[in-house]
Amino acid sequence: MRSMYAVISRLSLLLLAVFLFSCKGEQIGSSTRLNIRGVVISDSGLPVPGAAVSAHGKSATADDNGLFSLENVQVPSDRGVISVSANGFFAGVRGFIPGKNDQSLTVTLATKTTVADFPAGTGGTATLPGGASVDIPASGVSTASGSAYSGQVEVAMIHLDPTSADFAEMVAGNDLIAERTNGDEATLYTYGILRVELSDPSGNELQMATGKTATIEVPVPASMAGNAPATIPLWYLDEETGIWMEEGEATLSGNKYVGTVAHFTDWNCDHPEGTGTVTGRLLDCNGQPIPNLTLNVGQGTTVTDSDGNFSRRVPSNTDFQITPAGGVVSFTPVNVSSLTEGQSKAVGNIAAGCITQIEINLSDCQGRSVDFTMLTASWSQGGTQIFTEKTSLLMAVPPNTSIILSGVTLDGRRGNASVTSGAVGTTTVVDLSMCDGVVLSPTSFTISGSIFNGRVVNIVPVQVFSFSSALSIYTISDDKTDITIVGTTAYNLITFTSIPGKTTGSFQFGGGSSIDASASFRDKVGTDSVYVSLSSVQSGTLQISEYGQVGDRVKGSFTMVMNGEYTDLSFTTSTPITNLTVTGTFEALRSPDEN
């Protein structure tokens, strides 16, 4: 799935996982009353509108920007849990330790894509690139209620590699807290997670039949293979508590752990340990705190608070490192020797290099302070995101860099601003008014010909992220502009590449022109869902009617004759489609120029 968003992924959006706010919570015995606020995003970095969010008896629906708010939630003092679901995604569960302050969270949902299908009567195997797999035996599946099932089985599956950069934001539960078979609590050190869901062609949940088991294979990352034990406990996720429960074990065979399971949620190959806590403080070259910055701590992440302090629970008896994330600051990795169970270890001050900051002052249209804002800063090589209830805050950014700021409040007010950061050691002030942002109209195109008869595809852009789902990027090195527009609905995408210069005008496809285009979307052919990919432009015209400055609008229209194919969602059968007429309009936001 991520390959669909190649242009967006090169911006290397760093999503901050957890940030604590200044509003005080109310302590009530063994529980705490808090407001829980945050955003639901997909694994491609886009908001998920309409996601259902719940926590401890309260529920909410994410708005068009993916934002949600749960007010006055009574959370157990030892650990809170938030659950999120949305069509087209695996469910998300996130645990957190409540403090005296309100809580803010980013919940990342993994896109759910069918990777294999087969008749229940014969069984079958689903395999991912990299070798993760699940083998379902013949007649091994039942309905969710336990009735016999003999129809087609669709398998959706992803593998989470603990060495990947986005592992901490993707792992369910977030903190890898577990319960052993004897009831003892543990913190896990993971070698890999396999997430599997079974369904019928209508999307109804299926499960393993009573008395049947499936075989799973989970690859071990090469960098961890030397320490991988010969056998390891298996853990499944209790989706209500967000706690990993021990059940069975897996055996190392080559570079994979192999085990059998009798039901499906997430399955985790982990070594259990006790729990320790590491704390510290991040300072710049002048001894000043660096706030709102993500750090890698072992297999997890943490975020510095307004005074540069951080805290993270870690498995005991395991050495780990603390390293910077996102490339904004640098410091020598901090090696931390294993902690004993229950130990809290302070690593003290971590001295980073000198940094560049921007000071962001937030207000509404009348110059009054705003309440709760999700603030995104983006630049050509990266970005960062912060939840804040402050009206003024500092953000570490690269020096001498063009930066776009974008904000959205819980009540839907938006703002955009651009600023060029100063030299190392300086702070640049920028005012962001939450009322004057560029609002993009949906990109829409109509397809006629072959299997289509005036099929309309709408791609609704999202303004939470300033480079969000509608980008225009000018590349200085080759004097070309690329435009990419991605919809909040998975699969919807259209791109235009190698457009000469950064200007308005009419540009021709075909006939030796360097301009190219592609589009993709999900559709129905008969009763089957398919993935439609249009990747070859035979002829046509791209008209750019407006090309604004950085942070402003790029818009236009197009008429193309295209070829492509449609593919069943198991990605096993593709059918060519030719001579399609594609006509529509687009709007995008101009992002910082790239070298």
ZISULUR-V453474 format. One record per backbone hydrogen bond with DSSP energy under -1.0 kcal/mol. NH is the residue of the N-H (numbers start at 1). CO is the residue of the C=O. Records with the same first field share a line. If there is no record, write none. Layout:
NH: CO + CO
This chain:
4: 1
5: 2
6: 3
9: 5
10: 6
11: 8
12: 9
19: 104
21: 102
25: 100
26: 33
28: 31
31: 28
32: 75
33: 26
34: 73
36: 70
37: 103
38: 68
39: 105
40: 66
41: 107
42: 46
43: 109
45: 42
48: 40
50: 62
51: 48
52: 85
53: 60
54: 83
55: 58
58: 55
60: 53
62: 51
63: 67
66: 63
68: 38
70: 36
73: 34
75: 32
77: 30
80: 96
82: 94
83: 54
84: 92
85: 52
89: 86
90: 110
92: 84
94: 82
95: 173
96: 80
102: 23
103: 35
105: 37
106: 17
107: 39
109: 41
112: 88
115: 155
116: 155
118: 153
120: 151
123: 119
124: 136
126: 134
128: 132
131: 128
133: 217
134: 126
135: 215
136: 124
139: 120
140: 137
142: 207
143: 147
144: 205
146: 143
153: 118
154: 199
155: 116
156: 197
158: 195
160: 193
164: 161
167: 164
170: 166
171: 167
173: 93
175: 173
178: 186
179: 244
180: 184
183: 180
186: 178
187: 273
188: 176
189: 271
191: 269
193: 160
194: 267
195: 158
196: 265
197: 156
199: 154
200: 204
203: 200
206: 198
207: 142
209: 140
212: 209
214: 261
215: 135
216: 259
217: 133
218: 257
220: 255
224: 221
227: 224
232: 250
234: 248
235: 268
236: 245
237: 266
238: 243
242: 238
244: 177
245: 236
246: 179
247: 234
250: 232
251: 258
252: 230
253: 256
256: 253
257: 218
258: 251
259: 216
261: 214
267: 194
268: 235
269: 192
270: 233
271: 189
273: 187
276: 314
277: 343
278: 312
279: 345
280: 310
281: 348
282: 308
283: 350
284: 288
287: 284
290: 282
292: 304
295: 302
296: 323
297: 300
298: 321
300: 297
302: 295
304: 293
305: 309
308: 305
310: 280
312: 278
314: 276
316: 274
317: 339
320: 336
322: 334
323: 296
325: 294
334: 322
336: 320
342: 275
343: 340
345: 277
347: 279
350: 281
352: 283
353: 330
357: 426
358: 395
359: 428
360: 393
361: 430
362: 391
363: 432
364: 368
367: 364
373: 388
374: 408
375: 386
376: 406
377: 384
378: 404
379: 382
382: 379
384: 377
386: 375
388: 373
393: 360
395: 358
397: 356
400: 422
403: 419
404: 378
405: 417
406: 376
407: 415
408: 374
409: 413
410: 372
412: 409
415: 407
417: 405
419: 403
421: 401
425: 355
426: 423
428: 357
430: 359
432: 361
434: 363
435: 433
436: 433
443: 459
444: 585
445: 457
446: 583
447: 455
448: 581
449: 452
452: 449
455: 447
457: 445
459: 443
471: 484
472: 589
473: 482
475: 480
476: 594
480: 475
481: 499
482: 473
483: 496
484: 471
485: 494
486: 469
487: 492
492: 489
493: 520
494: 485
495: 518
496: 483
497: 516
499: 481
501: 479
505: 544
507: 542
509: 540
513: 510
516: 497
518: 495
519: 534
520: 493
521: 532
523: 530
525: 528
528: 525
530: 523
531: 567
532: 521
533: 565
534: 519
535: 563
536: 563
538: 561
539: 561
541: 559
542: 507
543: 557
544: 505
545: 555
546: 555
548: 553
551: 590
552: 549
554: 588
555: 546
556: 586
557: 543
558: 584
559: 541
560: 582
561: 539
562: 580
563: 536
564: 577
565: 533
566: 575
567: 531
568: 573
571: 568
575: 566
577: 564
580: 562
581: 448
582: 560
583: 446
584: 558
585: 444
586: 556
588: 554
589: 470
590: 552
591: 472
594: 474
